[in-house]
Amino acid sequence: MGKKTQRTQELGELAELTLRELASAAGGVRAVHSAVARRTFAAVRLGVGPAVLPTQRMHDAISAGTYASIVAACTGAAKAVGALTSSSEVTGDDVTEDDSRPSPSHTTRGAQTIAVLHGLIGDDMERTARVLAYPMSIRVDGRPVPPKYRALAAAFPSAGAHLVVFLHGLVETESAWRLGGRPTYGERLDSEAGTTSIFLRYNTGRRIAKNGADLSALLEQLVAAWPVRVHRITLVGHSMGGLVSRSAAHHAAESDRHWVDLLTDVFTLGTPHLGAPLAHGVHVATAALALAPETRPFAHLLARRSAGVRDLIHGAITEEEGHASYADGFDVGAAMDISVPEGVRHHHASAVVTGNPRHPVGIFVGDGLVRTDSAGGRNKLRNIGLRPDDGLAINSAHHFTLLNDERVYGWMRRALVDESDPRLRP
């Protein structure tokens, strides 16, 4: 009996998810149509009386049958695709040219498509998907590397004692660090500062605290299996990745993990430590849209957003934070200010879209997604303990500029080769 190719499984699940989402969208359109029709016929009935009822019944029957057919067709096709890809197997002799090509998750475009699905419905995918909701993993050339000695030695032949671990943000993959086609921060640090950079990929739709716990466990395994003795660890996170880094450090300190004793620096780039306005706005908008029948289906659509997105309302890094059950409503709940671990330097970078950081637009929108006070972890109501002196603010830049920018790299490099602190020597 042969084994299914990963490519076959992933393509099948992508097709199945697409069809199920189309079925869900058709149901939403039907709900909007029905609500608008009811209100329209009610208004007509005020003018012509009961004479409109036969027409209304005919309209309702036709529209109900049409939408039901669309939903049934999409649902049936999704089930058929799911059954086909879960039951079909191919042997080594049966593998076609297509089957021998890389799986979507091993390619840049395919991985990005899956990353978008993760960001939107990743928590739901974790419950229902078979292969697309893969666990947090080290990636080299798009492929996972298990935290085992032989695999690590093969993947990192020049393994050093200073590990720099990079975590991407929401709906991103490790390829995001290559923005602009330039060498990544990691590649430059390895060449100029003698580090060994490790790029991770994870499901950004899960709760940040769950990803933080997984990162903590992965780093513990990594340190134990690394080909040489690890002397120092640095974490670098973009956007949500910065929250996952903080969550992992907090989890490790609470559970006495060994790796956190090696942690000297955490860099967070455009990280919404105090929450993101867009996530907050969507939360409130969902409650507002639910008030009217015509807009309620849109509220249901927004309500499907992932747990990871909901964590961005406050920048929650523990299971206890945030709104109870994350129920949608005008109440956005409370936040906890989890301080950064003592003995770890926490560097934080922010950006503003304007040339002048004091420009009202720059103050209001920050880098387009995260405001500067949130990236710095401090406002009039909250303070997570980041030192202003450890921050970097750049102008005329947006949220994704922080992924690969000369100013950010120079700041990181200077911090990592600071010889004045004996802990920070390579």
Salt bridges, closest charged atoms under 4 A:
GLU13 OE2 - ARG130 NE 3.60
GLU16 OE2 - ARG20 NH2 3.23
GLU16 OE1 - ARG130 NH2 3.32
GLU21 OE1 - ARG304 NH1 2.70
ASP60 OD1 - HIS59 ND1 3.11
ASP98 OD1 - ARG101 NH1 2.70
ASP124 OD1 - ARG127 NH2 3.36
GLU126 OE2 - ARG206 NE 2.81
GLU172 OE2 - HIS238 ND1 3.13
GLU174 OE2 - ARG201 NH2 2.78
GLU187 OE2 - ARG178 NH2 2.74
GLU192 OE2 - ARG188 NE 3.92
GLU192 OE1 - ARG413 NE 3.13
ASP214 OD2 - ARG206 NH1 2.83
ASP265 OD1 - ARG232 NH2 3.23
ASP265 OD2 - ARG345 NE 3.31
ASP265 OD2 - HIS347 NE2 2.66
GLU294 OE2 - ARG39 NE 2.16
ASP311 OD1 - ARG207 NH2 2.73
GLU319 OE1 - ARG207 NH1 3.49
ASP328 OD1 - HIS283 ND1 3.57
ASP328 OD1 - ARG305 NH2 2.77
ASP328 OD1 - ARG310 NH1 3.27
ASP337 OD1 - ARG382 NE 2.74
ASP367 OD2 - HIS399 ND1 2.85
ASP390 OD2 - ARG387 NE 2.99
ASP405 OD2 - ARG407 NE 3.07
GLU406 OE1 - ARG188 NH1 2.90
ASP418 OD2 - ARG345 NH1 3.70
GLU419 OE1 - ARG425 NE 3.81
ASP421 OD2 - ARG423 NH2 3.23
